[in-house]
Amino acid sequence: MNGRTLTTLVAAAMATGVVAAGCSTGGGGGGKASTGPGITPVQSGSLVEGLPAPQLDQNGYDFSAVQVNQVPGGTVGALAAAPINTAVFAGNFPGGSVLVVDDTSVTLSGSLFYEARSMAADGPSVFAATGNPQRDGAGDLYTRDATTGAWSVAIDTQDAEMVVGAGLLGVHAAHGGARREGTLRRLNGSQWSSIASLQSAIPTALCESDGRLFVGGSDAFGGHARLLRLDPGATTLADVPLPGVGGFGVRQEVTSMVSIATVASGSIVPVVSEVLIVAVASIDATGAGAGGAVFATDGRQRVEVIATYAGDAPRAVLFQDSALVVITMHGKIFHRDAQGNMVEETIPVGLGVTRLDSALSRDQASVVLGGRTATGAVLVRRVARGGGYVPPVGDLFYRPDVRAILQARCTSCHVAPNNPQAVTALEMNFSDDQATFNRLQTRVNTGNPAQSLLITKATGTSHGGGTAVAMGSNEYNSLVEWVRQGARYEQAAAALTYVAQVRNILMDCSSCHVPNHNSQFRLSNNLSLNMQDYQTVLGFINTATPETSQLLRKATNNGGHGGGQRFSAGSPSYNTLVQWIQQGTQFQ
C-alpha cells in the first residue's frame, strides 16, 4: 500500500530473568545433547556466564499441532497473544489474513493486504506489521479495534518492510526498504511520530533492553546484519557492532532478540542488569537458513558468542523456564543447559514440521511456534507438563517493593500535576506512602490477584497510559505475588533491645560518661554492667514522646551538650533509639 531486599530481588532476577516486552520478530522432555547438524556451542565471557540457571520442567513437555491452512508452502509468519484463554493471533501465509488459533480450532480475525511479518499486543490493542522484500509499499501497519475486532491501516508506507513491538517504552514501528531511508516511529496517543532515521537498515526485529530500544535488521547496501540502539531522550540511532556469521547466504539479518536479566559473575555485591540476546541468520536466495549465530551483547561494544550454526539458522530466541530457547528455520528447538550446551528437543515426527518461522512465549507453561508441514501452515504448542517454572518469591510489601515499581512505572502520569485525568483516577504521592497505600487497597483482589485492577491497568487493559508493566516480567510477578500475600504495607520491625542494639550506640558515650562523671548520666567502665547501665538509660527517656527524651536531645546537641553532637536527628543511630523507645525499651 502507499502513502524488598536486594537478596530477594536478585534471586527473582536469577530465577526468571526479565524478558522485555515488545521483542518482536519478522525445553525439556525428550531432549538430547547436540553439537549436531551445524551447532557448535561456545561459552565466552561474563555476559554469557551471567545467564541464569535453567529451571526446566522436571515432568517434560508435550507437543501438539493445529493445521492452519492446506496450502503447500504455507506458514505462520507472526504471532501475538490473544485475550482468549490460550489463543493466539497468527499471521497466515499465503493470503494475508490474521487468524485466531486455540488448542483445536482456527477462526478468521481479519484480512490484510500483505502477509504479516510481525505482531505485538499492548493491553487490548493488537498490531500487525506486513511486508514483502520484493514489493515496495508492502511495509504497512494495521491495528485491531478492541471493541469491534476490525483491522484497519495505521501506517501506510512506500517501504517494503515493517516491524512492530510493544513494551514498557511504548509501541514502536520501524519501516524501510532497499532503495529508501527507513524510519523509526513511536505511538503517542493516537498519532505515530517519527523519532529517528534507520539510515540504510532494513528493519526485521525490535526489542527493549535495560531501558533502551533496539532495532535489528539487514543493511540495504552491504547485506550484513545491523543492530541499532536508541538511548533515552536520543533522536539518533547508534550502531552496535555485530560479528559476521557463516553460511553462503545472499544477506545476513537479525531475526530475533530477547532481553534477559543477569547477575554479574564474581560480584561481592550482586549487580543485576539486562543482557540482549541477538539471533543473526545468513539467508540464501531461496529464503532458507544457510548459517548464523546467537550472540549476547551489552548493547554497546561487548559481544559474546553463545552458539554458531551451519546449514541452518536461528529464527527466534525466547526465554522460558529460566532457559534460553532457540528456534531454527529448519524446524528444530534447542535450549541452553546449565553447562552451556545447546540441547535439542525432539518434536514428534508425526507433527510433520519442516520449517519454523515464528515463535511466542505465550505464558509460563507454553511456547507457541508457527511453521509449515508438507501440506501447509501449522501451529505447534510446547506445553510444560508440570505447569512451567514459577520462581520463588520472598515476602513482599508495599514498602519498599511495590512502591519502587510504582515510582518507576507510574510517576509520569499518576503523580500531580503530570496528568490531571490520571491523578483524579488514582493519585500516587510517594511522599505520603500511607495515603497511596490506602488508595491501592480498593484496587487489589487477594482472591484473584492477576485480575486486580491495579495489575490489569498496569498491563494495559483499559488503561490510558498503555502498558506500564509487562506481563511475565519480574515487576508483574512481584505485583501479583504481593497481592496474593495480602497486599501488606511493610514488614513489622524486628524487636530492638538494649543489649543487641542500644549498647553499641552508647559505646561512643562511655569514654566521657564514666562512673565518676559530674552529671547524673553515669555509665560503667566499657559498659560492662549491662543491667546497671540499662537502668541509668531508662531515667533519660520519655516513652510518651520519644523524640523529646533527654538522651536524644543531648546526643544531638539540642539544648547544649558538653560533648557536642554525637549523631544527628534522623541518622541511623537516632532512628534506632527512637524505635527502641517506641517498642517499649526491651532489655534483651
C-alpha positions in Angstrom: 0.0 0.0 0.0 1.1 3.6 -0.3 1.5 6.8 1.5 12.2 -5.7 49.1 15.6 -6.9 50.0 18.3 -6.9 47.4 18.8 -10.6 48.0 15.1 -11.3 47.2 15.2 -9.2 44.1 18.4 -10.8 42.9 17.1 -14.3 43.5 14.0 -13.4 41.4 16.1 -12.0 38.6 18.3 -15.0 38.6 15.3 -17.4 38.6 13.2 -15.8 35.9 15.2 -13.2 34.0 13.4 -10.3 32.5 12.0 -10.7 29.1 11.5 -7.2 27.7 8.0 -6.8 26.3 8.0 -5.8 22.7 10.7 -8.1 21.4 9.1 -8.6 18.1 10.4 -10.6 15.1 9.6 -10.5 11.3 12.7 -27.2 26.8 13.0 -30.5 28.2 11.2 -33.7 27.7 12.9 -36.0 25.1 15.9 -33.7 24.8 19.3 -34.9 23.6 22.6 -33.3 23.9 23.7 -32.0 20.5 26.6 -30.4 18.7 24.6 -31.7 15.9 24.0 -30.7 12.5 25.6 -27.3 12.4 25.5 -26.5 16.1 28.8 -25.5 17.9 28.1 -24.4 21.5 30.5 -21.7 22.6 30.8 -20.1 26.0 32.6 -16.8 26.2 32.9 -14.0 28.8 30.9 -12.6 31.7 27.8 -11.8 29.8 27.2 -15.4 28.9 28.3 -16.6 32.3 25.8 -14.4 34.0 22.8 -16.0 32.3 20.5 -17.5 35.0 20.5 -21.3 35.6 17.8 -23.2 33.6 14.8 -24.4 35.5 13.4 -26.9 33.0 10.1 -28.6 33.8 11.0 -31.9 35.5 8.0 -33.6 34.0 9.0 -32.7 30.5 7.0 -31.2 27.7 4.1 -32.2 25.4 3.9 -31.1 21.7 0.6 -30.7 19.8 -0.3 -29.1 16.5 -3.2 -27.4 14.8 -3.2 -27.2 10.9 -3.7 -23.6 10.0 -4.1 -24.0 6.2 -3.8 -26.6 3.5 -1.6 -24.6 1.1 1.8 -26.3 0.3 4.5 -23.8 1.2 2.1 -22.0 3.6 3.4 -20.9 7.1 2.6 -18.8 10.1 4.9 -15.7 9.8 3.9 -13.8 13.0 2.3 -14.5 16.4 0.7 -12.4 19.2 -1.2 -13.4 22.3 -5.0 -13.1 22.1 -7.1 -12.2 25.1 -9.0 -15.5 25.0 -7.7 -18.4 27.2 -4.6 -19.7 25.5 -5.5 -18.5 22.0 -3.1 -16.6 19.7 -3.3 -14.3 16.7 -1.5 -15.9 13.8 -0.3 -14.2 10.6 -1.3 -16.6 7.8 0.8 -17.1 4.7 -0.2 -17.0 1.9 -3.3 -14.9 1.9 -2.5 -12.0 4.3 -5.2 -13.0 6.8 -4.9 -12.9 10.6 -6.4 -15.9 12.4 -7.3 -16.7 16.0 -6.0 -20.2 16.8 -6.6 -22.0 20.1 -5.9 -25.6 21.1 -8.2 -27.1 18.5 -9.8 -24.5 16.2 -8.9 -21.8 13.7 -11.1 -18.7 13.0 -10.7 -15.6 10.9 -9.9 -12.4 12.7 -9.3 -10.1 9.7 -7.6 -9.6 6.3 -4.5 -7.6 5.5 -3.3 -6.6 2.0 0.1 -8.4 2.5 1.3 -11.1 4.9 2.1 -10.2 8.5 5.8 -10.2 9.3 5.5 -9.3 13.0 2.7 -8.7 15.5 2.5 -7.2 19.0 -0.1 -6.8 21.7 -0.3 -3.8 24.0 -3.1 -4.5 26.5 -6.3 -4.8 24.4 -4.6 -3.3 21.3 -3.1 -5.7 18.8 -0.8 -4.6 15.9 0.3 -6.4 12.7 3.1 -5.3 10.5 3.2 -6.5 6.9 6.0 -6.7 4.4 7.4 -8.3 1.3 11.1 -7.7 0.3 10.2 -7.8 -3.4 7.4 -5.2 -3.2 7.7 -1.5 -2.3 4.6 -0.4 -0.4 4.2 -3.8 1.3 5.5 -2.4 4.6 2.3 -1.3 6.4 1.0 -1.4 9.9 -2.5 -2.5 10.9 -4.3 -2.2 14.2 -7.2 -4.2 15.6 -10.1 -2.3 17.2 -10.6 -3.9 20.7 -14.3 -3.2 20.6 -15.3 -4.3 17.1 -12.4 -6.6 16.3 -12.0 -4.9 12.9 -8.5 -4.4 11.4 -7.5 -1.1 9.8 -4.4 0.6 8.4 -2.5 2.7 11.0 0.7 3.4 8.9 0.7 3.3 5.1 4.2 3.5 3.6 6.1 3.1 0.4 8.6 0.8 2.0 8.9 -3.0 1.6 9.3 -4.0 5.3 7.6 -3.1 8.6 8.2 -4.5 12.1 6.3 -3.6 15.3 6.9 -4.1 19.0 5.2 -3.1 22.3 6.7 -2.8 25.8 7.5 -0.5 28.7 8.9 2.1 26.4 5.7 2.2 24.4 4.6 0.9 21.0 7.1 1.3 18.2 7.2 0.6 14.5 10.1 0.6 12.1 9.9 0.5 8.3 12.4 0.6 5.5 13.4 -0.9 2.1 16.2 -1.4 -0.3 16.0 2.0 -2.0 14.9 4.4 0.7 15.9 5.6 4.2 14.0 3.8 6.9 12.1 5.4 9.8 11.5 4.5 13.5 8.1 5.7 14.8 6.5 5.8 18.3 2.8 5.8 19.1 1.9 8.9 21.0 -1.8 8.8 21.9 -3.4 8.1 18.6 -0.6 9.5 16.4 2.5 7.9 15.1 5.5 10.2 15.5 8.7 9.8 13.6 11.6 9.7 16.1 14.7 8.6 14.2 16.1 7.6 10.9 17.1 3.9 10.3 19.6 5.2 7.6 20.3 2.2 5.4 19.0 -0.5 7.7 16.0 -2.6 6.7 14.2 -3.5 9.9 13.4 -7.1 10.9 13.1 -7.0 14.7 12.5 -4.7 17.7 13.4 -5.3 21.4 13.7 -3.3 24.6 16.6 -4.0 27.0 17.8 -2.1 30.0 15.6 0.9 29.3 16.8 1.2 25.6 15.2 0.3 22.3 17.0 -1.8 19.8 16.2 -2.2 16.1 17.6 -5.3 14.3 17.8 -5.7 10.6 19.9 -6.0 7.5 22.0 -3.3 5.7 20.3 -2.3 2.4 23.7 -1.9 0.6 26.2 -4.3 2.3 23.7 -7.1 3.1 25.3 -7.5 6.6 23.3 -7.7 9.8 22.6 -4.4 11.6 21.8 -3.7 15.2 20.8 -0.1 16.2 20.3 1.4 19.7 18.1 4.3 20.7 19.1 5.7 24.1 16.6 7.5 26.4 16.0 11.0 25.0 18.1 10.4 21.9 16.9 11.2 18.4 19.7 9.4 16.6 20.2 5.6 16.5 23.7 4.3 17.4 25.2 1.3 15.7 26.0 -1.7 17.9 28.8 -3.9 16.4 27.9 -7.5 15.4 30.3 -10.1 14.1 29.7 -11.6 10.7 28.3 -15.1 10.6 29.0 -18.2 8.5 27.0 -19.5 5.6 26.8 -18.7 1.9 23.6 -16.6 2.1 22.9 -13.6 -0.1 22.2 -11.5 3.1 22.5 -11.6 6.8 19.9 -10.2 9.2 18.9 -10.0 12.8 15.9 -12.4 13.1 15.1 -12.2 16.7 16.0 -10.6 20.1 15.2 -11.2 23.7 16.4 -9.4 26.9 17.4 -11.4 30.0 18.2 -10.2 33.5 21.6 -11.5 34.6 23.8 -11.2 37.7 27.4 -10.3 37.1 29.6 -13.2 38.0 32.2 -12.7 40.7 30.4 -9.8 42.2 30.7 -9.4 46.0 27.6 -7.3 45.9 25.3 -8.8 43.2 24.9 -6.5 40.2 21.6 -7.1 38.3 21.5 -5.9 34.7 19.9 -6.9 31.4 21.7 -8.7 28.5 20.4 -8.6 25.0 20.4 -11.9 23.2 20.6 -11.4 19.4 19.9 -14.1 16.7 21.6 -13.5 13.3 20.8 -15.6 10.3 22.5 -15.9 6.9 19.7 -16.3 4.3 20.2 -17.9 0.9 18.4 -17.0 -2.3 15.5 -19.3 -1.6 14.9 -17.8 1.8 16.3 -20.8 3.7 18.8 -20.5 6.6 22.4 -21.1 5.4 24.2 -20.3 8.7 24.1 -18.0 11.7 24.8 -17.3 15.3 23.3 -16.3 18.6 25.1 -13.5 20.5 25.0 -11.9 23.9 25.6 -8.1 24.0 25.6 -5.3 26.5 24.1 -3.1 23.7 27.4 -1.2 23.3 30.7 -2.7 22.5 30.7 -6.1 24.2 29.5 -9.0 22.1 29.9 -12.7 23.1 29.1 -15.8 21.1 26.6 -18.3 22.6 26.2 -20.7 19.6 27.0 -20.8 15.9 25.2 -22.6 13.1 26.0 -24.1 9.7 23.4 -25.3 7.2 20.6 -23.9 9.4 19.9 -20.5 11.1 18.3 -19.2 14.2 14.8 -17.9 13.6 13.7 -16.9 17.1 15.1 -16.7 20.6 12.9 -16.9 23.7 13.3 -17.1 27.5 11.2 -19.9 29.0 11.7 -21.8 32.3 14.7 -19.6 33.0 16.4 -21.1 29.9 17.4 -19.6 26.6 15.4 -21.3 23.9 16.5 -21.1 20.2 14.1 -21.9 17.3 15.8 -22.7 13.9 14.5 -22.2 10.4 14.8 -25.9 9.7 12.2 -26.8 12.4 14.4 -27.5 15.4 14.2 -26.4 19.0 17.2 -26.1 21.3 17.6 -24.9 24.9 20.8 -24.0 26.7 21.6 -26.2 29.7 23.5 -25.4 32.9 26.8 -26.3 31.2 26.2 -24.0 28.3 25.4 -26.8 25.8 22.7 -26.4 23.3 20.3 -29.4 23.8 18.0 -30.3 21.0 14.4 -31.2 21.9 12.5 -33.8 19.9 9.5 -32.5 18.1 7.3 -35.6 17.4 7.9 -36.8 13.8 4.2 -37.3 13.4 3.6 -33.5 13.5 5.5 -33.2 10.2 7.2 -29.9 10.9 9.7 -29.0 8.2 10.2 -25.3 8.9 9.6 -22.8 11.7 9.1 -19.0 11.0 7.7 -17.6 14.2 7.7 -18.2 18.0 5.9 -16.8 21.1 6.3 -17.3 24.8 2.5 -17.5 25.4 2.6 -17.9 29.2 4.8 -19.6 31.9 3.7 -23.1 30.7 3.6 -22.8 26.9 5.6 -21.8 23.8 3.8 -21.4 20.5 5.6 -22.0 17.2 4.4 -21.1 13.7 5.7 -23.0 10.7 4.9 -25.4 7.9 4.5 -29.0 7.1 4.4 -30.7 3.6 0.7 -29.9 3.4 0.6 -26.3 4.7 0.9 -24.0 7.7 0.9 -25.4 11.2 0.8 -24.0 14.8 2.7 -26.1 17.3 2.4 -25.8 21.1 5.0 -26.9 23.5 3.4 -27.2 27.0 5.2 -27.9 30.3 3.5 -30.9 31.9 4.3 -29.5 35.4 2.9 -26.1 34.6 6.3 -24.4 33.9 8.8 -22.8 36.2 7.5 -20.4 38.8 10.3 -18.5 40.6 10.5 -18.5 44.3 9.5 -15.2 45.8 10.1 -14.0 49.4 7.8 -11.8 51.5 6.8 -8.6 49.6 5.5 -5.4 51.0 4.3 -2.0 49.7 7.4 -0.5 51.3 9.8 -1.0 49.7 9.0 -3.5 47.0 5.7 -2.3 45.4 6.5 1.4 46.0 9.7 1.1 43.9 7.8 -0.4 41.0 5.1 2.2 41.0 7.5 5.0 41.4 9.5 3.7 38.4 6.5 3.0 36.1 3.6 5.3 37.1 5.1 8.6 38.1 4.8 10.3 34.7 1.0 10.2 34.8 -0.2 9.4 38.4 1.8 12.0 40.3 0.4 15.5 40.4 0.4 17.7 38.4 1.6 15.5 35.4 -1.7 14.2 34.1 -4.8 15.6 35.8 -7.1 12.8 34.5 -4.8 10.1 35.7 -4.2 11.8 39.0 -8.0 12.0 39.5 -8.4 8.3 38.8 -5.6 7.3 41.1 -3.2 9.7 42.7 0.2 8.4 43.9 2.0 10.6 46.3 5.4 9.0 47.2 6.0 11.5 50.0 2.9 10.1 51.7 3.2 6.4 51.4 0.3 5.5 53.8 -2.2 7.6 51.7 -1.1 6.0 48.5 -1.2 2.5 50.0 -4.7 3.2 51.3 -5.9 4.2 47.8 -4.4 1.0 46.4 -6.5 -1.2 48.7 -9.6 -0.7 46.6 -7.7 -1.8 43.5 -6.4 -5.2 44.7 -8.2 -8.6 44.7 -6.5 -11.1 47.0 -8.8 -13.8 45.8 -7.8 -13.4 42.2 -4.5 -11.3 42.3 -3.9 -11.3 38.5 -7.3 -9.7 38.0 -6.7 -6.9 40.4 -7.5 -3.5 38.9 -4.0 -2.3 39.8 -2.5 -5.1 37.7 -4.8 -5.2 34.8 -4.4 -1.5 34.4 -0.6 -1.7 34.7 -0.5 -4.3 31.9 -2.5 -2.1 29.6 -6.2 -3.2 29.8 -8.5 -0.2 29.6 -5.6 2.0 30.6 -5.0 5.4 29.0 -1.3 5.0 29.7 -0.9 1.7 27.8 1.4 -0.9 29.1 3.4 0.2 32.2 4.4 -3.3 33.4 5.0 -6.2 31.0 3.1 -9.4 31.7 5.5 -12.1 32.9 8.2 -9.7 33.9 9.8 -9.6 37.3 7.8 -6.5 38.2 4.5 -8.2 37.1 5.3 -11.3 39.1 6.1 -9.2 42.2 2.9 -7.2 42.0 0.8 -10.4 41.6 2.7 -12.1 44.5 2.3 -9.0 46.7 -1.5 -9.1 46.3 -1.5 -12.9 46.8 0.3 -12.4 50.1 -2.3 -10.0 51.3 -1.1 -6.6 49.9 0.7 -5.7 53.1 2.1 -2.3 53.9 5.5 -3.0 55.4 7.3 -5.7 57.3 6.9 -5.5 61.1 10.1 -4.1 62.5 12.3 -6.5 64.3 12.3 -6.1 68.1 15.2 -3.9 69.3 16.9 -4.5 72.6 19.3 -2.6 74.8 21.9 -5.4 74.8 21.8 -6.1 71.0 21.5 -2.5 69.5 21.4 0.3 72.1 24.5 -0.7 74.0 26.6 -0.5 70.8 25.4 3.1 70.2 26.2 4.2 73.7 29.8 2.9 73.4 30.6 6.3 72.0 29.3 7.9 75.2 31.2 5.7 77.6 34.5 7.4 77.2 33.1 10.5 78.9 30.2 9.3 80.9 32.3 7.3 83.3 31.2 6.3 86.9 32.5 9.5 88.4 31.2 11.8 85.7 29.9 15.2 87.0 26.4 14.5 85.5 23.7 12.1 86.5 24.2 10.1 83.3 27.0 7.8 84.6 27.8 4.5 82.8 30.0 1.6 83.9 33.5 1.3 82.5 33.3 0.0 78.9 29.6 -0.6 79.5 30.5 -3.8 81.4 27.4 -3.8 83.7 24.5 -4.2 81.3 21.6 -4.1 83.7 23.0 -1.2 85.7 23.6 0.9 82.6 20.2 -0.1 81.2 18.5 1.3 84.4 20.5 4.5 84.0 19.4 5.0 80.4 15.7 4.5 81.3 16.0 7.6 83.5 16.8 9.7 80.5 14.0 8.7 78.1 10.4 9.7 77.5 8.2 6.8 76.3 5.3 9.1 75.6 7.2 11.3 73.2 10.5 9.5 72.4 11.9 12.5 70.3 11.9 14.7 73.5 13.9 12.1 75.5 16.9 13.8 77.2 19.1 11.0 75.9 18.3 12.1 72.3 18.4 15.8 72.9 21.8 15.7 74.5 23.3 13.3 71.9 22.0 15.6 69.0 23.3 18.7 71.0 19.7 20.1 71.1 19.8 22.4 74.1 23.5 22.0 74.9 25.9 19.1 75.5 29.4 19.3 76.7 30.5 16.5 74.4 29.0 18.2 71.3 26.8 16.4 68.8 27.3 12.6 68.8 24.8 12.0 65.9 22.2 14.0 64.1 18.4 13.7 64.2 17.3 11.3 61.5 20.6 9.4 61.5 20.6 5.6 61.8 21.6 5.8 65.5 18.9 8.3 66.2 16.2 6.3 64.4 17.3 3.1 66.2 17.0 4.7 69.6 13.6 6.3 68.8 12.3 2.9 67.5 13.6 1.1 70.6 11.8 3.6 72.9 8.6 3.2 70.8 8.8 -0.6 71.1 8.9 -0.4 74.9 12.7 -0.3 75.7 13.3 -4.0 75.8 16.4 -5.1 77.7 17.3 -8.3 75.8 
